[in-house]
């Protein structure tokens, strides 16, 4: 469990994001999951038994979605189907994914996830699969809690930007795929992210494939031992297990200054 002070910091951060997104200061919040994550109060509930495919812009108006049937269960096993699959250029906003979120969200190309909240991450919160080097994936606002493994899985090519986001209880916030059969160069940007311990790595990137990670305005809460690793380098592979290398800013792969990450 997060210490009370840490939980308060996260709740304030997310409540502020929710108020800005909804235009309703003081929007009621609901704690969920083993780690406190304050989200806008759901306007309704929908259970999805099949993946919903998204094109264009879809505003969920703060509906909470959970999986049922083939998408049911709250396990974190691999190979689960997503609740939402976004076509290239699609936007999904103002959505809450509750427990039983299965494979979360899958982006087939460039996409935007705006004010999306995951109350209890399943396999992953979102997976990014576009194959164009020009693909741009943006996660703006929102938050995620209780990710035993990876929150954002970056399997495709291009640039993933995560900004104004909060996470509580995670293995990895962003992981550039270390063992995909087809590998790409990937760029990751973290801006104004609040991460509440316990947690593992904020970003994991593959040095040998030319990945980069740029961090700024990152705050780690409730981690006096500084166990959370801001940027971890790997030797990626196309089969087998990636090798874990060193960590920290190096001016080549992990592009940030120590002052860009605050532990509080």
N, C-alpha and C positions, 0 to 999 in steps of 0.2 A: 504493500500500500504506500502511496505517496504521503510524505509528511504533510501535516495540515498546512504549513506555510507554503510548501511547493504547490499543493493543490490549489491554494488560493491564488497564487500567481497565475497558474494556468487558466483557472476559471475566469479571472479578470481579463486575461488576454483574449480568450475565445469569446467571452460575452461582448467585449468591445468590438470584435470582428463581426459578430452576429448583428449587433445594433447598427453598425455602419452599413452592413449588407441589406438589412431589412428596412432601414430608415426609422426604426422604432426603438429609441433609447429605452433601456430597462427591459428589453424583451426577456420573458421568463426563460430560465434555463433548466435543463434536466440532466443530472449526473447519470452516467451509464458506464458499465464495464467495471473491471476491478480497479482501474485507474480513472480518476475523475476527469471527465471531459464535458465541459459545459457547452451545450449546443442550443440553437433556437428551439422553442417548443414546436413540436410537430403539428402541422395543420391537419394531418390525416395520416392514414396507414394504408399501404398497398403491399400485397404479397405477390411476388412474381414466381410463376412456375416455369417460365422460359425466358431466355435472354431477350431483353428489349433492345432493339437496334435503333440508334439515334442518328439522325441527319439534321443539319441546320442547327438551330438554337432551341433547346428545351429547358424551360424554367419549371422546376419541380414545386415551386411555391411552398417549400419546407415540408413536403410530404416525406414520411419515413417509409423506405422500401426495405423489405426483407425477402429472403428466398423461401420457397415452399416446393414441395414435390421434388423434382430432380435438382432443384437449387436449394433444397432444405438442408437442415443440419448446420451446426456452427463449428464444424471441424476446420482444421487448417492444413489438411492434406493437399498434395499437389494435384494438378490436372482438373481443378474445378472450373465449371463454366461461370462466366461473369453474369452479374445482374444486368449490366449495361454494356453494349458494344457500340463504340462511336466510330462513324465513318470519318474519312479524312476531312478536316475542317470543322467538325461538329463541336458544339458547345453544350455542356451540361452544367446547370447552375441551381443553387438553392435547393439542395437535395440532402437528405439524411439517410445513410445506410445503417440499419440496425444490425443486431446479432443475426446470424444466418445470412451473412453477406456473400458467401461462396467466394467466387473469384473476383468480386468487386466490380471494377470498371476496366474495360479493355479498349485502348485506342489503336485503330488500324493505321492511322496516319496522324498528321498534325491535329491537335485537339486542345480545348480549354476546359478545365474543371474549375469552376468558380463557386466558392462557398459550398463546397461539398464536405460533409462530415461523415466519418466512419466511427461509429460508437464502439465497435468491437471487430477489428480487422480479421477477416477470414484467411484465405490463402495469401492474398496480397490485397492492398487497397486498390491499386491500379497498376496495369501493365501497359507499356508503350512499345508498339510494334512497327511503326513506320520504317520503311527501308530507304527513304531519301535522305541524303546528307543535309538537305535543306529543311527537313521536318522540324517543326517547333511544337513542343508540348508545354502547356502552361498550367500550373496548379496555383491558383490565386485565392487566398483566404481558406477558411475551413480548418479541419483538424482530424486527427486519428488517434485512437487509443487501443491498447492491448494487441499489438502486433508481435506475435511470438517470433516471427521471422522478418521478412522485408516488407516495408510499407509500399514503396514505389519501385517496381521492377522495370528496369530499362533494358529491354531486349533488342530494340530497333536502333536506327541511326538518327542523328540529328542532335538537337539541344533540348534538354528538359530544364525548365525553370520552376522552382518552388519558392513562392514568396508569401509573406504574411500568413504563415501556416504554423500550427502548433501540433505537437505530437507528445503523447504520454505513454511510456511503456513500449519499447520497441527493440527489435534486434538490429535492423538497419533501416534508416530512413530512405535512402536511395542506394540501389545497387546496380551498377553497370554489369550486365550479364557476364559472368566469369567463365561459363562453359557452354555457351550457345554454339550450335553446329555451324552457323554463319555469324561471323563477328563483324562489328563495325567500330569506327571511331565515334565516341560519344562525349558530349559536353554537358556538364551539370552545373546549374547555378542555384545556390541557396541564398535568399535575401530575406532578412527579417524573419527568421524562423526561431520559434521557442520550443526547446526539447526538454521534457521533464523525465528524469531518471525514474526507474532503471532503463538503461539503453546501451546499445552496443556501438555501432558506427553511424555517423550521420551520412557519410558518403563513402562508397567503395567503388574504386575506378581501376581500370586496367592500364597500367603504364605502357605495356608493350604494344597496345593498339592505339596509342596516342590520345587516350581520354584526358579530359581536364575537368577539374572541379573548382569552382569559384565560390567562395563563402564571404558573406558580409552581413553584419548585424545579427549574428547568431547568438542566442542565449541558451545556456544549459542550466537547468534548475534542479536542485536537490541532489547534486553529485559532488560532495566535498572531496572525494578521492580522485576526481577527474577520470573516472573510468570510461566515460563516453569519449570515443575517438572521433574528432571532427572529420578527418580525411584519411582513409586507409588505401594504400596501393596494393594491387595484386598483379600477378603474371597470369593473364587470361589464357584460356585454352579453347579448342573446339571439341575436345573430348577429354574425359578424365577430370581431375580436380585442379582448380586454379591454385597457384601458390600465393600465400600471404607474404607480402614484403614489408617494407617499413611504412611509417605513418608520419603525418605532419606536413607543414608547408615546405615545398622544395623549389618553388619558382618554375616548375615545368609541368607537373601533373596536378598537384594540390596548390592552387593559386590563391593564397590568402596570407594575411599577417596574423600573428598570435592575437593581436588586439581586435581582430574581426570576430573572435569567439570569446564570449564572456561566461564564466562559470559563477553562478550565484546561488 
